[in-house]
Amino acid sequence: MPYICTMQELPSKLLQQAVDSMASLPGIGRKTALRLVLHLLKREPSDVRLFSDSFTKLREEIAFCSSCHNLSDNQICSICNDRSRNRQQVCVVEDVRDVMAIENTGQYRGLYHVLGGLISPIDGTGPGDLTIDALLQRVAAEEVQEVILALSATMEGDTTNFYLYRKLSGQSLQISTLSRGVSVGDELEYTDEITLGRSILNRTPFETSLNR
């Protein structure tokens, strides 16, 4: 069995710094970080440089779509640029991971709007910290006929849903929400694709959810 030194026994400050950096990522403990760093040391220097450069380039060059605020390589993302999408539907989600989760279902062909978070007074996040004003401007200026509130079934998600409903209800459009195939307390990125896809297809008017 190969010998792996403990955190206190690391023989190099450079190794220690690399482990500390890797362990700062969510879901990676220090033992896993050490294993990954030692693996990188076995790779060719050119491979490690390419690995490092890819993250530097990602952080420095990636952009947010000026329309929906999804991650993009360009000013307008590929989804907003796709003329085959239904431009009368806008699905409102918390962050880019939810866009990926819904796209993986293959059940939705409209556009998106990424809020960048949820209203959470406990965390100090208010409506002004999200892209809510941009959403209201899109709905007023574009041919949107339906806004789908696809936020997580959590207290913060429900609070944000209700706030958006109040802001949008004065306009002549349909406001719908996911059917409760997504269980209360669930976040969209952890919902299986079949359940999430059915929840989109079987979405209900938001007013219905107020009476539950």
Secondary structure by P-SEA (a helix, b strand, c coil): cbbbbcccccccaaaaaaaaaaaccccccaaaaaaaaaaaaaccaaaaaaaaaaaaaaacccccccccccccccccccccccccccccbbbbbccaaaaaaaaaaccccbbbbbccccccccccccccccaaaaaaaaaacccccbbbbcccccaaaaaaaaaaaaacccccbbbbbcccccccccccccccaaaaaaaaaacccaaaaaac
